[in-house]
Amino acid sequence: MTTKAQTDLHLRALALLREDAEKIAQLIAVQLQNLTLPKCPLYEEVLDTQMFGLSREIDFAVRAGLITRDQGQQIIHDLERKLADLYTRILPPAEGE
């Protein structure tokens, strides 16, 4: 495979994984705004399932040589940070905070 083709695959893999992470963030935002509370088993189940699926996608991309492990970890870290931000923006602080 040529270097240009490898670079194109690398960039495409990163873009797709970031898109999937953004879809998860949007799904969780909708849940937090409209459907359930973060301590609800349904919310936790959806979050766990989505995060597990994304981690498997990232693991595949790393094993296939499409992205580095550090890039995969950064995608997960960015999503976790975004979800924490969503959680604090959407939910009111508890009394006494």
C-alpha positions as YAML, in Angstrom:
chain: A
units: angstrom
residues:
- id: 1
  name: MET
  ca: [0.00, 0.00, 0.00]
- id: 2
  name: THR
  ca: [1.31, 3.45, -0.82]
- id: 3
  name: THR
  ca: [2.04, 6.03, 1.81]
- id: 4
  name: LYS
  ca: [-0.78, 8.24, 0.47]
- id: 5
  name: ALA
  ca: [-3.26, 5.35, 0.71]
- id: 6
  name: GLN
  ca: [-2.09, 4.59, 4.26]
- id: 7
  name: THR
  ca: [-2.47, 8.24, 5.23]
- id: 8
  name: ASP
  ca: [-5.94, 8.37, 3.67]
- id: 9
  name: LEU
  ca: [-7.01, 5.24, 5.58]
- id: 10
  name: HIS
  ca: [-5.56, 6.63, 8.80]
- id: 11
  name: LEU
  ca: [-7.42, 9.92, 8.42]
- id: 12
  name: ARG
  ca: [-10.65, 8.18, 7.43]
- id: 13
  name: ALA
  ca: [-10.46, 5.82, 10.41]
- id: 14
  name: LEU
  ca: [-9.91, 8.75, 12.78]
- id: 15
  name: ALA
  ca: [-12.80, 10.67, 11.24]
- id: 16
  name: LEU
  ca: [-15.18, 7.71, 11.50]
- id: 17
  name: LEU
  ca: [-14.25, 7.00, 15.12]
- id: 18
  name: ARG
  ca: [-14.67, 10.65, 16.05]
- id: 19
  name: GLU
  ca: [-18.07, 10.68, 14.31]
- id: 20
  name: ASP
  ca: [-19.12, 7.63, 16.30]
- id: 21
  name: ALA
  ca: [-17.95, 9.29, 19.53]
- id: 22
  name: GLU
  ca: [-19.97, 12.39, 18.64]
- id: 23
  name: LYS
  ca: [-23.07, 10.26, 18.00]
- id: 24
  name: ILE
  ca: [-22.67, 8.74, 21.46]
- id: 25
  name: ALA
  ca: [-22.40, 12.21, 23.00]
- id: 26
  name: GLN
  ca: [-25.56, 13.30, 21.18]
- id: 27
  name: LEU
  ca: [-27.44, 10.17, 22.28]
- id: 28
  name: ILE
  ca: [-26.47, 10.72, 25.90]
- id: 29
  name: ALA
  ca: [-27.36, 14.42, 25.70]
- id: 30
  name: VAL
  ca: [-30.87, 13.51, 24.51]
- id: 31
  name: GLN
  ca: [-31.21, 11.00, 27.32]
- id: 32
  name: LEU
  ca: [-30.10, 13.50, 29.92]
- id: 33
  name: GLN
  ca: [-32.41, 16.20, 28.59]
- id: 34
  name: ASN
  ca: [-35.53, 14.20, 27.89]
- id: 35
  name: LEU
  ca: [-35.63, 10.60, 28.90]
- id: 36
  name: THR
  ca: [-34.05, 9.64, 32.16]
- id: 37
  name: LEU
  ca: [-31.77, 10.50, 35.05]
- id: 38
  name: PRO
  ca: [-28.08, 9.60, 35.06]
- id: 39
  name: LYS
  ca: [-28.50, 7.22, 37.99]
- id: 40
  name: CYS
  ca: [-31.19, 5.30, 36.11]
- id: 41
  name: PRO
  ca: [-30.20, 1.77, 35.02]
- id: 42
  name: LEU
  ca: [-31.40, 2.52, 31.47]
- id: 43
  name: TYR
  ca: [-29.05, 5.50, 31.17]
- id: 44
  name: GLU
  ca: [-26.15, 3.51, 32.59]
- id: 45
  name: GLU
  ca: [-26.90, 0.56, 30.29]
- id: 46
  name: VAL
  ca: [-26.95, 2.72, 27.17]
- id: 47
  name: LEU
  ca: [-23.78, 4.52, 28.18]
- id: 48
  name: ASP
  ca: [-21.94, 1.29, 29.01]
- id: 49
  name: THR
  ca: [-23.07, -0.39, 25.79]
- id: 50
  name: GLN
  ca: [-22.12, 2.56, 23.60]
- id: 51
  name: MET
  ca: [-18.74, 3.04, 25.26]
- id: 52
  name: PHE
  ca: [-17.99, -0.67, 24.97]
- id: 53
  name: GLY
  ca: [-18.88, -0.64, 21.27]
- id: 54
  name: LEU
  ca: [-16.67, 2.36, 20.62]
- id: 55
  name: SER
  ca: [-13.78, 0.81, 22.53]
- id: 56
  name: ARG
  ca: [-14.10, -2.33, 20.36]
- id: 57
  name: GLU
  ca: [-14.07, -0.20, 17.19]
- id: 58
  name: ILE
  ca: [-10.98, 1.59, 18.43]
- id: 59
  name: ASP
  ca: [-9.30, -1.68, 19.36]
- id: 60
  name: PHE
  ca: [-9.95, -3.01, 15.85]
- id: 61
  name: ALA
  ca: [-8.56, 0.15, 14.24]
- id: 62
  name: VAL
  ca: [-5.43, -0.06, 16.42]
- id: 63
  name: ARG
  ca: [-4.90, -3.76, 15.65]
- id: 64
  name: ALA
  ca: [-5.42, -3.09, 11.93]
- id: 65
  name: GLY
  ca: [-2.77, -0.37, 12.08]
- id: 66
  name: LEU
  ca: [-5.21, 2.35, 11.09]
- id: 67
  name: ILE
  ca: [-4.64, 4.49, 14.19]
- id: 68
  name: THR
  ca: [-2.25, 4.47, 17.12]
- id: 69
  name: ARG
  ca: [-3.26, 3.32, 20.61]
- id: 70
  name: ASP
  ca: [-2.65, 6.90, 21.83]
- id: 71
  name: GLN
  ca: [-5.07, 8.26, 19.24]
- id: 72
  name: GLY
  ca: [-7.69, 5.73, 20.31]
- id: 73
  name: GLN
  ca: [-7.23, 6.60, 23.97]
- id: 74
  name: GLN
  ca: [-7.54, 10.29, 23.10]
- id: 75
  name: ILE
  ca: [-10.90, 9.69, 21.38]
- id: 76
  name: ILE
  ca: [-12.21, 7.90, 24.49]
- id: 77
  name: HIS
  ca: [-10.79, 10.59, 26.79]
- id: 78
  name: ASP
  ca: [-12.36, 13.38, 24.71]
- id: 79
  name: LEU
  ca: [-15.74, 11.64, 24.77]
- id: 80
  name: GLU
  ca: [-15.58, 11.07, 28.54]
- id: 81
  name: ARG
  ca: [-14.75, 14.74, 29.05]
- id: 82
  name: LYS
  ca: [-17.63, 15.79, 26.79]
- id: 83
  name: LEU
  ca: [-20.04, 13.51, 28.65]
- id: 84
  name: ALA
  ca: [-18.91, 14.87, 32.01]
- id: 85
  name: ASP
  ca: [-19.48, 18.39, 30.70]
- id: 86
  name: LEU
  ca: [-22.95, 17.46, 29.41]
- id: 87
  name: TYR
  ca: [-23.79, 15.92, 32.76]
- id: 88
  name: THR
  ca: [-22.85, 19.05, 34.70]
- id: 89
  name: ARG
  ca: [-24.52, 21.46, 32.25]
- id: 90
  name: ILE
  ca: [-27.81, 19.61, 31.97]
- id: 91
  name: LEU
  ca: [-28.38, 18.51, 35.53]
- id: 92
  name: PRO
  ca: [-28.89, 21.08, 38.26]
- id: 93
  name: PRO
  ca: [-26.46, 20.93, 41.17]
- id: 94
  name: ALA
  ca: [-27.68, 19.08, 44.24]
- id: 95
  name: GLU
  ca: [-28.78, 21.13, 47.21]
- id: 96
  name: GLY
  ca: [-25.88, 22.40, 49.25]
- id: 97
  name: GLU
  ca: [-23.46, 22.56, 46.30]
...
